[in-house]
């Protein structure tokens, strides 16, 4: 009798946990597995990225795949810009928020646990990236469609295929690529061009 009760309780508990699993995943903030492993951008590259984009206090800088938040934190501290960091990894978001607190800019930056391919980025005047080449190419149509003319895009390490950068810098052996959203790019996006 006791073993029958134990089996029944075990099955009931298993059923409850199975039904609760999706909700538990949401509570932990897990959206899906990240596309890349986290590798921080060196400070000298962060500085070069923000300088080539001519970031100012008038800008809203979005870092897609923000990791520990260092790019938007630097944009706020050095240039007075508004910073928005987007990352799919809840641990990176926690780390970024802690770093913003430590750097004294917690009220001036926002970190969002979101999928960068689904996030609304239309308010950005500058977008920074450190993704893989395939992800840059996958993201390119979204950038072309959603960003306003004049928005600047800076990528650490990787280009965007046949979209020629306006500038290509080398910083301590690392590549930095720079583009601006133009009317021609918007026209390509409207006609489904890649």
C-alpha positions as CSV (number, residue, x, y, z in Angstrom):
1,X,0.0,0.0,0.0
2,X,2.8,2.4,0.9
3,X,4.7,1.7,-2.3
4,X,1.5,2.3,-4.3
5,X,1.1,5.6,-2.7
6,X,4.7,6.5,-3.3
7,X,4.4,5.6,-6.9
8,X,1.2,7.6,-7.2
9,X,2.9,10.7,-5.6
10,X,5.9,10.3,-7.8
11,X,3.8,10.1,-11.0
12,X,1.7,13.1,-9.8
13,X,4.9,15.1,-9.1
14,X,6.3,14.2,-12.4
15,X,3.1,15.3,-14.2
16,X,3.1,18.6,-12.4
17,X,6.8,19.3,-13.2
18,X,6.2,18.3,-16.8
19,X,3.3,20.7,-17.1
20,X,5.2,23.4,-15.3
21,X,8.4,23.1,-17.3
22,X,7.5,25.7,-19.9
23,X,6.6,28.2,-17.2
24,X,9.7,27.5,-15.3
25,X,11.8,28.1,-18.4
26,X,10.2,31.5,-18.8
27,X,10.8,32.3,-15.2
28,X,14.5,31.8,-15.6
29,X,14.4,34.1,-18.6
30,X,15.7,31.5,-21.1
31,X,14.5,32.4,-24.6
32,X,16.6,30.0,-26.6
33,X,20.2,29.0,-26.8
34,X,22.6,31.9,-27.8
35,X,23.9,31.8,-31.4
36,X,27.4,32.6,-30.3
37,X,29.6,32.2,-27.3
38,X,30.3,35.3,-25.3
39,X,33.7,36.9,-26.2
40,X,34.1,40.4,-24.9
41,X,35.3,43.2,-27.2
42,X,38.6,44.7,-26.0
43,X,38.3,48.3,-24.6
44,X,40.5,49.8,-27.3
45,X,38.1,48.3,-30.0
46,X,35.1,49.6,-28.1
47,X,36.5,53.1,-28.1
48,X,37.4,52.8,-31.9
49,X,33.9,51.5,-32.7
50,X,32.2,54.4,-30.9
51,X,34.6,57.0,-32.4
52,X,34.2,55.8,-36.0
53,X,30.4,56.0,-35.5
54,X,30.8,59.6,-34.2
55,X,28.7,58.8,-31.1
56,X,27.4,61.9,-29.3
57,X,24.9,62.8,-26.6
58,X,22.2,62.9,-29.2
59,X,22.6,59.2,-30.0
60,X,20.8,56.1,-28.9
61,X,23.3,53.3,-29.2
62,X,21.9,49.7,-29.5
63,X,24.4,46.9,-28.9
64,X,22.9,43.6,-30.3
65,X,24.4,40.8,-28.4
66,X,25.5,43.1,-25.6
67,X,27.3,40.6,-23.4
68,X,28.5,42.4,-20.3
69,X,27.2,45.7,-21.5
70,X,30.6,47.3,-22.0
71,X,29.8,49.0,-25.4
72,X,26.7,50.8,-24.3
73,X,28.2,51.6,-20.8
74,X,31.2,53.2,-22.6
75,X,28.8,55.1,-25.0
76,X,27.0,56.6,-22.0
77,X,30.1,57.4,-19.9
78,X,32.3,58.8,-22.7
79,X,29.8,60.4,-25.0
80,X,26.6,61.0,-23.0
81,X,24.6,58.8,-25.3
82,X,21.6,56.7,-24.4
83,X,22.4,53.0,-24.3
84,X,20.3,49.9,-25.0
85,X,21.8,46.5,-24.8
86,X,20.0,43.4,-26.1
87,X,21.1,39.9,-25.3
88,X,19.4,36.5,-25.3
89,X,21.4,35.1,-22.3
90,X,20.0,36.0,-18.9
91,X,23.4,35.7,-17.3
92,X,24.9,38.3,-19.6
93,X,22.0,40.7,-18.8
94,X,22.6,40.2,-15.1
95,X,26.3,40.9,-15.6
96,X,25.6,44.0,-17.7
97,X,23.2,45.4,-15.2
98,X,25.7,44.8,-12.4
99,X,28.4,46.5,-14.5
100,X,26.2,49.5,-15.2
101,X,25.6,49.8,-11.5
102,X,29.3,49.6,-10.7
103,X,30.1,52.2,-13.4
104,X,27.4,54.6,-12.1
105,X,25.3,54.6,-15.2
106,X,22.5,52.2,-14.2
107,X,19.8,54.8,-14.8
108,X,21.2,55.8,-18.2
109,X,21.3,52.4,-19.8
110,X,18.7,49.7,-20.4
111,X,19.4,46.0,-20.9
112,X,16.8,43.8,-22.5
113,X,16.5,40.0,-22.5
114,X,15.4,39.6,-26.1
115,X,16.3,37.8,-29.3
116,X,18.1,40.4,-31.4
117,X,16.4,39.1,-34.5
118,X,13.0,39.9,-33.1
119,X,13.7,43.0,-31.0
120,X,12.5,46.4,-32.1
121,X,15.6,48.4,-33.0
122,X,14.0,51.2,-34.9
123,X,14.9,53.9,-32.4
124,X,18.7,53.3,-32.7
125,X,20.9,56.0,-34.3
126,X,23.9,53.7,-33.8
127,X,24.0,49.9,-33.8
128,X,27.0,47.9,-32.6
129,X,27.7,44.2,-33.3
130,X,30.1,41.5,-32.5
131,X,28.5,38.5,-34.1
132,X,29.6,35.8,-36.6
133,X,29.6,36.5,-40.4
134,X,26.5,34.3,-41.0
135,X,24.6,36.2,-38.2
136,X,25.6,39.6,-39.6
137,X,24.2,38.4,-43.0
138,X,21.0,37.1,-41.4
139,X,20.6,40.4,-39.5
140,X,21.3,42.6,-42.5
141,X,17.8,42.7,-44.0
142,X,16.4,43.6,-40.6
143,X,18.9,46.5,-40.2
144,X,18.0,47.7,-43.7
145,X,14.3,47.5,-43.1
146,X,14.0,48.8,-39.6
147,X,16.7,51.4,-39.2
148,X,16.2,55.0,-40.2
149,X,18.3,56.7,-42.9
150,X,21.5,58.0,-41.3
151,X,21.7,55.3,-38.7
152,X,25.3,54.1,-38.3
153,X,26.3,50.5,-37.9
154,X,29.6,49.3,-36.5
155,X,30.8,45.6,-36.4
156,X,33.7,44.2,-34.6
157,X,35.6,41.6,-36.5
158,X,33.1,40.7,-39.3
159,X,31.7,42.4,-42.4
160,X,28.4,42.0,-44.1
161,X,29.2,40.2,-47.3
162,X,28.8,42.2,-50.4
163,X,27.6,45.3,-48.5
164,X,30.8,47.3,-48.7
165,X,31.7,49.2,-45.5
166,X,32.3,52.9,-45.7
167,X,35.3,52.4,-43.4
168,X,37.4,49.5,-42.4
169,X,39.8,50.0,-39.5
170,X,42.4,47.8,-37.9
171,X,42.7,48.2,-34.1
172,X,45.5,46.1,-32.5
173,X,45.1,43.5,-35.2
174,X,41.3,43.5,-34.9
175,X,38.9,44.5,-37.7
176,X,36.2,47.2,-37.3
177,X,33.7,47.8,-40.1
178,X,31.4,50.9,-40.4
179,X,28.3,51.5,-42.6
180,X,25.5,54.0,-42.7
181,X,21.9,53.3,-43.6
182,X,21.2,55.3,-46.9
183,X,18.2,55.8,-49.1
184,X,19.6,53.2,-51.5
185,X,19.8,50.7,-48.8
186,X,16.2,51.4,-47.8
187,X,15.1,51.0,-51.4
188,X,16.9,47.6,-51.6
189,X,15.1,46.5,-48.4
190,X,11.7,47.6,-49.8
191,X,12.3,45.5,-53.0
192,X,13.5,42.5,-51.0
193,X,17.1,43.0,-52.0
194,X,19.8,41.5,-49.8
